């Protein structure tokens, strides 16, 4: 078997930026809770960032989201594209003392694809993961996949011995009512280890003195994470110096933080798209006054909902100008939206569409929304409720903390929602991720396609294009197919894309922290005076 080299060598030891600066404690607050330490429970950026302190993947993403070697020093791809060979870093130990070997990679691949996992798309369903020796692993694919490893910075490798010894060989589902050992404890190879974890209350990380990277870029000895749901309390904690970093800063408080003199707001475009989805699978919605049928199976109803949404009002009043309305389910930084337009906001036209679909008096339904995950998520959903009321649709909003929300609407919870708000950052930084994970048909239990397709939108032609996109190497041809696939969804009104939100991190002026466009707060690069 011949191979072509994809990544020839590990990145050289990184220069220690902090010099002789004394190690510090960094205190961090986020609006949402950290419920589970099991790295396969929730496929969500903030959770991945939390768990990226104790855990690591075969690759890692740098400050600018570039792919770098992680637990794999290098990798090669066979000339036919069907076999990827990863050469593992030697001398790495888990925080529990176990040696990191190929057995842990094979085990983690199986565990990530097991029932209850919310990261099943990290390793393709049909891939065979084969141990060649203790430090070499082959991934044998049924078809070429040039972006196989793009999400592996958040496919965290677990210790097989530790999991087996602690009855944690199976992933903890997001809707689990009883915590497991893996949801309360962590044992990775990363820069920090979990000292203590009180779900929803506080998590303390200590520096991992035995980390394989002997030249860390941070100068931290400890990270203390405390969830603070109240916007006002979170901002007050930053301004008083009680915490060093908060995320997000409420839009209305950005100017006040910048004027404080002791903190600043790091802002920038985020790659996340916020959107609305609809249950298009069930014959009857789980929460609706309409019995015996599903209104969302009618494209006229989906279009009516789309055209009832006044995106400019959401931008100006709810987001205070810090959002970019989008016609696509992907940020323009990752795929250009030129040539695509949003369906025009028109309440009268939306009302007529409902009449034509057989709902002259509208109908009633439930809506699920997180209230501590995205920027102003609860307020966005409240605005949508009011807009739909104008066309006769009564929406019963269920806005709740992300732990309960994700546990209900995602795959482990059985996708139990009729209408919902969600945000998505493609972990691969590529359109294929959106087309496969969010927009792909989820009608094949043997496939991980559509794992995060909560509403069950399905277009087989789009799926066929997605499969061709994955293996196409000609950029012009690939982009043309991506455009065609997105247009299919637009014509179907399969989703209602809203906007890309802006990043807003509150950071003490004593802290230097790079801001990544994926909104992952990564303290491996933090320097505190």
PyMOL commands that set and color helices and strands:
alter all, ss='L'
color gray80, all
select helices_A, chain A and resi 45-51+102-112+160-165+181-184+231-240+251-258+295-297+299-308+311-318+347-356+377-389+402-409+411-413+431-438+460-471+475-492+523-525
alter helices_A, ss='H'
color red, helices_A
select strands_A, chain A and resi 3-7+24-30+59-61+67-69+72-78+83-88+128-133+136-140+192-198+202-207+220-227+245-247+263-278+323-325+364-370+394-400+419-424+496-508+511-512+527-528
alter strands_A, ss='S'
color yellow, strands_A
deselect
rebuild
show_as cartoon
